[in-house]
Amino acid sequence: MARQRLPVLWVTLLCVVAIGAPTGAAARTPRQGTLGAGLHAVATGKAPDASIVSRTRDGRREVAVAVEVAGEPDEAIRGRLRSAGLDLRGTWRRTIEGYVRSSHLERLAGTPGVVAVRAIRAPLADAFIGPGPALHGATTWHQGGFTGAGVKVGILDGGFDGFAARLGSELPASVQALCFTDLGVSSPSLSDCVTLGETHGTAVAESIVDMAPNAELFVSNAVSPADLAAAIAWMTGNGVRVINYSRASNALMDGMGDGTSPYSDSDYALLDTAVAGGALFVASAGNSGDATWTGTPNDTDADGWVEFLGQDEANQVALRAGESISVALRWPSAASDYDLLLYHNNTLVESSEEDQAGTGDPFELLEFTSTAGGIYDIKVRRDAGPASSLLKLLMWAPSASLEHFIKAGSLPTPADSRNPGMVSVGAVRYDTPTVIEPYSSQGPTLDGRVKPDLVAADCAPTTIEAEFCGTSQSAPFVTGAAALLLEADPSLTPAALAALLKQRAVPLGSPVPNNVFGAGRLALGPTPASIPTAAAFVSPPASGTAAAPLLGQPTVAIVDADGRWAVTGPGATMPVTLSLAANPTGATLTCAGGTTRAAAKGVAAFTGCSVDLAGTGYTIRADVPGLASATSAPFAVAPPAPPGTPPQVALAVSPTTVTFGKAMAATIGVALPQGAGLSTAVEWSTDTRTWTAAGNVVLDSAGAGRFSGTPRRHGYWRARTVLPDGSVAVSAATLVRVDATATLASSVPSGRTVTRATRITLAETIRPAGADVARGRARFDLYLLVGSTWVRKRTLYVYADPTSGRARVTVTLPAAGRWWLRSRAEPTATNGASAWTSGVRTTVR
């Protein structure tokens, strides 16, 4: 689950949660039959909260609900539900899902055989290979040939914007998808999983693939319990062995924290079906460490108000204007009736006051969006019944924490599951990997078990999120590691795989395991010792000039029968000998340090290799005692250049299009024996007439060198070498294009609801800016959601300040509905267009 200081957070709210009834004790709405929390207000005419899935049909609003029935659903109960106004969509266990008009909710709740009617809530919107794989030991496994090949990995998430654009580069070339466009309606089209501007699922996938680059991905954006059950069945039916779940369920808790839930369609049950289907279930431990309070509801002054610390009856939270929070409260038994209230400046601003009445759900949830920044007081009042032995309060807010929080027991559902085929993953920042993140949820569980199971890195970059923070990233790193372990041993069961991950972890904290770090930080450890069978060229020799170092120097790996490098075991240090196999001219092969070299971690890299006579059709053979030999592809050796011929210098740049702030890499090669030790200048130009020095590189014994630079604008790059005899060798010029970057700020925070009269100021900052680049122009696009399609309604262009790079525009949104405002930097003569910003989302009422 991603920490909400990022642009995007996914928190799946599947059922049983809603805003409270009308505020104040005198305004309480009587409990009505089996209608669940939050739906009472909707049934009496209040518009459904934005998080409740809804649709408009025949001009009337319908809400999505999960109807729990007393027994196995049969045609008789289905018929009664249809008669009560339910449009049936999906079924899982004893729960039937569908849409119903608000005016029919009470009739539906009173239908014979119905146990409960609960709201279905939609997810709320919340790089290249980063440092995570090396920290966790995956780099060594990759070198040993373990890449997750043949292992199928499932991702239950949402967003997936930018996913398709990364297929074949940051992500595998193909992916399998089960995408839901409505309750019970799915398609295999990846585009149906995409929510524009929401990238959480893509960042999760990138983090998995960084660890296991050749794993096969299966993705789904399922939201409701029945759809999730269908997605899990689809995944396990297709042989998925690991499922990643970087989410939290149901306003963050289905139960009190002992791995059980009163709901038959809870995330615990879904998790159990995944494990029973043969898949390890990897869940983020949650980001609720500083947003949870669990304890005995003391009331020393007997005034009915719960005391959080000492006699303090208010648990304060600081909110910015426009910031939204969800606060959930749960206790063990409905014999007690508690209310949840929120105050600002001693004025009640929101409450959840469901009537438990001995048989209801012992659960309250309020949702609130602040109109004014400041300190808010969360308060809990016992309304009826005996005092409970325990209360658990959990808050979700974009960046806020509780004044009084208790990290112990802060795990959300399903991170506290009892299933041995599941692991929950906490977070340590990748650059301080021995320090727990302050928001990472901690154990123990209510029944005394140690959780999380282990921790992994977060806040490492992906190409879609510059800093992907929260347990939403730590869980995918564990998922990728599990894929590598399964590739090495496909016989591992989910429980055995979970045990192996914990066994290999680097211990942190004391004792081990503990409720902060679990068993410790994810570590793959040594690869299985390969049985060496053959030599193989990793980097084959490439053509050169007679008696000069080959431009491509040979590197040989010792591999097993599956082509994996013998990183450990008997093949790791075996000697490798090179010789000319095809030798049409009777030439001699020489290498710096000799033609025999001992492998290091299964790899022998040769330098300074040359062939003394010109010819075509040469091949080099690599021999290892007792193993099959390897032979290179044919290559040619050119005769020495005639006297007076200018020496050749090559400059290869990758990539040739870069994003501003990212480095380009250049490889330089001098095809002359005297290239070793020479200093080569790297130069750039805007017009190929005037050149500016960008740096110097000293060439190695093979006459090769590397240069890294960070260009600000389009330009040409070349290498220029002065040889010992005073002659100058210059490479051909290579054009490198530089795309700008853009960031967007808004006077209205993303997710806030506004009126049509609200003036929204959008400010885009373009980089680079300055006198050496053309003045940037910002493009602002305004989209309105029409049905399920974002329709562009307006485009505005504004030139940025030439010094600061800042462009500003103020707009009002003319129509009610959901809007998405995004921007980018337009191309100029000196820089290419930037990527689109993730944008700002707002609802106009």
KASUL-V162511 format. One line per field, one symbol per residue. psi: psi as a letter, one per 30 degrees, with the letter a starting at -180 (. if undefined). burial: 1 if it has 9 or more other C-alpha atoms within 8 Angstrom, else 0. A space follows every 50 residues. Layout:
psi=???
burial=???
//
This chain:
psi=kkkgflfkkkjjjelgkllllklkefgkkkkjbgklkffeeefgfkkklf fkkllkkhgkkklkljjkleakkleeeeeeeeffgkjkelkkbgkklakk kefgeeeefgkkfkekklkkklkkk.lljafeeeeggfeeeefggjggkf kkkkjjalcgkfeeffkfdfllflkkkjkkflkgjllgkefffkjkfjge eeeeeeeefeeifglkkjlkgkeleeeeeeeeeeeefggkfkkkiilkli hfkfafggglkfkfhlfeeeeeeeefggkkjjkkflhgeggkkkakikif ghgfkkkekbgjgkjlkkklkfkklkkkkklekffkjllkkkkkhgkkfl ljhkjegffakikkkkkkkkfklakkjkkkkjelllklfkkkkkkklegl lkejljekggklkgfglfkfgkkkkakkkffiggkkkffkllallegglk llelllllgkllffjfjjllffeeeeeeeeeeeeeeeeiffkleeeeeee eeefkjkklklkllgefbfakkkfaklkjkjkfllkkejlkllakkglkk fjkkkkkklafggkkielaffeglkkkklkdkifghlkklkkglgkkklj hgkjkklgklkfklllgklkkkkkkflklkkllkllkllkklkfkklkkk jkkklfklkkfkklkkkkkjhkegfkfkkkkklllfggekkkkflkkkka fggllkkklilflklkklkjkjlfgflkkkllkkkkkjkllkkklkfjkk fkkllffkkkkkjkkkklllfgllklkkkkkkkkjjcgkkkkfkkkkkkl kfefgkkkkklljfkkaklkklllklkafflllllklfakklkk.
burial=11110101111111111111111000011010011111111110000000 01110000001111111110001000110111011101111101111111 11011101111001111111111101100111111111011111111110 11111111111110011001110011111110110110110111101111 11111111111111111111111111111011101100011111111111 11111111111001111111111110111111111111111111001010 00001111000011111111111111111111011111111111000101 11111111010111111011001111111111000001011111111101 11011111111111111000111111111100100100111111110001 11111111111111111111111111111111111110000111111100 11011111100111111111111100101111111110111111111111 11111111111001111111111111111110110010111100101111 11111111111111111111111100111111001111100000001111 10100101110011111111111111111111111101001001011111 11111110011111111111111000011110011111111111010010 01010100011111111111001111111111111000000100100111 110111110001100111111111111101111111101111110
//
